[in-house]
Amino acid sequence: MVCSFVLSYLFFCLFLFVRQRHLIYRPRPELSLQPSSPDFELAYQDVWIPIENTSEQLHGWWLPAVPGEQVTILPDEPRQVLSSPKTMLYFCGVGRNMGDYNYLSRVAAFRQLGFSVVVFDYRGYGKSQGSFPTEEQLYDDSQAAWIFVRDELSIPAEDVVIYGESLGGAIALNLAIQQPDAAGLIMQSSFTTMADAVKHKPIASIIPVDLILTEDFDSIGKISTLEMPVLFLHGSDDAVVPVSMSDELYQAAPEPKQRLIPGAEHVSIYTPGEGSYLKAVNAFISTL
């Protein structure tokens, strides 16, 4: 009986080791929504982003702001005219794809703030080519998106704000360290390391996470080398990634840095009034 249990446990751990990427990354091929869908009605262009040293391409959307357009920063604040809008390079989380309602809501909020937006799907997600990614491939995808923004869209580094949500925050941080000339970094609902995020799950108490996990996403080990302003956003009621992880990242990050902890959940981070993450983003950008 004991031998059978030990063998079953070892097989289970081996299964987790072999299939870990399929448990971490949850791509969906169908784009359920477009920026032009009735809920958003955003003008956009389909773009294809080549990945260096491969024959694969990433599918993305380019939503340009119009210089001189009038935007309503927030419903309770007056309209303003933007002469030279910045560009938000947005890294989604790893659930579904960029056509998810929550991700598109974030894109719509960026446009509401007057940003141009570049958003794309990682390889294996949506219409992007490739199979299940690895951590290093995701970093390569982020670099491909940066090169596209710089070379194809001709946007200077100092006009680009890098925004990462959940696991996208770890990808965004890695890119921000590689590209210190970017205007700033925003990390929303992100974690310290993948191992820490997994250990937060109930099942983690019975498995040797540190021995099994090879996808590190070690943000806490990298963030001290950041050379740009950073804003941390994290809902206090986040049941997926504890808000304490953003606290740790904030403490380890060099100045200048800001944070906002609204009473919100992991994805549904919007709250009205002074706790609005849109106000926090707008205030952060004004300091860059």
N, C-alpha and C positions, 0 to 999 in steps of 0.2 A: 504493500500500500504506500509506504513512504517513498520507495523507489519510483513508483508510478507518478506520485505527486511531483517529485523532483524533476522527472523527465518532462512532465507536462508544463511545469513552470519554466524550465529551460527552453522548451519549444516555443512557449509564449513570448519569452524575451527575445528569442531569435527572430520570431515573426515581427515583433516591434522594430527590431534593428533593421531588418530587410525592407520593411514596408513603411518606415518612418516618414519618408517624403510624401507618400500617399495619404498619410494621416495629418501631416502639417499643411500641405497645399491642397486646396479644394477647388480646382478650376471647373468652369462650366463653359462649354463651347458656344451656347446660344446667348446672344445679346438681347436681353429682354426689353431694354429700353434704349433709345437714342437721345442725344441732346435735344433733338427737334420734337421729341414726343410731347403730347399735349400738356403733361405735368410741368414741362420745363420751357419749351419753345425757344431754344437757344440756337443761334446760327453757329455752324461748325464746318470743318473740313476733315475728311478722312485723310490720314497720313500713314505712310509706311516707313518704318525706321530700320535701317540695316544694322545687323549685329556684326561687329568686326570679327574677321577670321572665320566667318560662317557664311552659309548661303541662306540663312534664315532672316526673316524680318518680323518686326513687332508692329501690330496695328494700334494706331492711336487716333486721338481727336485733337484738333487745333481749334481753339475758340478765341479768335483775336478780339481784343478790345479796340475801339476806334478812338484815336487821339482826338481830344476835344469833346468826347461824348459826356453827357450828363448821367451821373449814377446816384442812386439813393444809397448812401452808406448803410443806414438803418432806417426802419420805418418812422422812428421818432426824431430823426435828424434831417436837416435840410440837404437838398441835392448839391452836388459839387461837380465841377468840370475838371476832367483829368486831361492834362496836356501830354503826359508821357507815362502811360500805365506800365506797371511792372508785370512780369510774367510769372505765374505760379506753375512750377513743375511738380505735379501731384503724383504721389506713389500710393496706390490703393493698398488695402489689406489683401489677404490671400484667399478670401472666400469669393466664389463665383467669378465675376469679371467686372470691368468698368461700366457695364450696362446695368449694374445693380442700382436700385432706387437710392439707397443710402449714399453710394459714391457719387451718383449724378447730382444728388442734393448738395453735396459738398462743392461740386463743380459749379452749380448754379449760385451758391453762396459766394464763391470767389468772383464770379462775374458780377454779382450784386455789389461787391466791394470795388469793382472797376478793374480787376485783373484780366489780362489775357491768360489763358490756361492751356497747358499741354498735359494730357492724361493718356495713358497707354496701358495695354495689357501685357503682362509678363509672358514669356514664351510658354506655350501650352494653354494659355487662357484666351477665351473669346476667339477672335480670328487670327491671333498671333501664331506664328509657326513654332514648331518645336514640340517636344514632349514635356513630361514633368521636369521642372527645373531643379537645380541644386542651389545652395546658398551662393556659391561662386558665380553661377550663371545669372542669378538675380542681380548681383553686383555688376556683371557685364551688361545686363539689360539696362541698368540705371545709367551706366556710362554711355551706352548707345543713345539713350534719350538725351543726355546732356550734349553729346556731339551734334545730334540733330538740331537741338535748340540753338546751339552756337553757330553751326555751319550752314544749315539749311534755312533756318528762320532768321539768321543774322542778328540774334539778340545778345547784347553784351552780358558777360557774367554778372556784372554789378546790377543788372536789371532783373535777375532771376532769383526768386525765392523758392527754396526747396521745402516741400511739405510732404510728410509721411505719416500715414495712419496705421496704427496697430503694428503688424510686422513690417508694413511699409515704412514705419518710422526708423527701424533698424537699417533698412536699405537706404533711406534718405540720409541718415547720419553717415553711413559709409561713403556715400557720394560727396557729402558736404566736406568731409575730411580730405578727400581727393581733390576737391575743387574749392579751395579756400577763398577764391575771389567772388564767389556768389554773394548775393546781398544778405541772406540770412537763412536760417533753418527753423522750421516749425515741426515739432514732434507731438502727435496726438495719440493718446491712449496706447502708448508703446511700453515696452518692457526692458528690463535690465539685460537679461540673456534669455535665450530660448529655454535653457534648462530651468531657470527660475520660473518661467511661465508654465512649463510643463509640471513642475513640482507643486504648483498651485492647484492642480487637478487632483481629485480624490484618489484616482487610481495610482498616482505617483508614489504613494506610500508603500506600495508592494513591489515596485520595480526599481532596478538600479539605473536611474535616469542618466547619471554622469557616464556610465559605461556604455549605454546603448546609443545615446544621442550623438550624432555627428554634425548636425546642422546647428552651429553655435550661435550666430547672431549676437556676438558679445558686445553689446552697446555700452555697458558699464565699463568695460575695459578700454574702449576707444574714446569715450567722450571727452576725456581730459585733454586730448590733442586737438579739439575743435578750435578753429580760428575765426569764428564769425558769431554774430549775435544769434541767440537761440530762444525760442518760446516753447514752453511745455504746456500742453492742454490735456487734461485728464478728468473724467467724471468721477466724483467722489463715490458714486454708487456702482462703479464698474465691477461686474461680477466675473468678467473674463480675464482682465489684467488688473491686479490690485493697484490702486492709486499710489500705494507706497513705492511702487517701482519708479513712477515718475518723480517722486520725492527724492529717491536715491540718485537718479540721473541728474536732477536739478542740483543736488548738493555737489556732485562730482564734476559738473560742467564749469568751465571757466567763465568769467564775466566777459561781455555783458550778457545777462540772461534774465528771462521773465517767466512767470508761470501763472496759470489760471486753473483753479479746481472748482468747476461749477457742480451743482447737485444734479448730475446727469449719469447716464449709463455709458457702456462701451462705444456703441455706435450712435445712439440718439443723444448726442452731446449738446444739442442746442437748448438753451434756456433763455428766456427773454430778460430784458432789463440789464442791470449792471453785471450779471453773471453771464452775459452773452459771449460766446467764444468769437463771434464776429466782431464785437467791440474790441476784444483783446487782440485779435489779428490786426485790425485797423490801427490800434494804438501802437502795436509792435512795429508795423510797417512805417509808421510816421517817424520812428526813431532811427531808421536805417539811413 
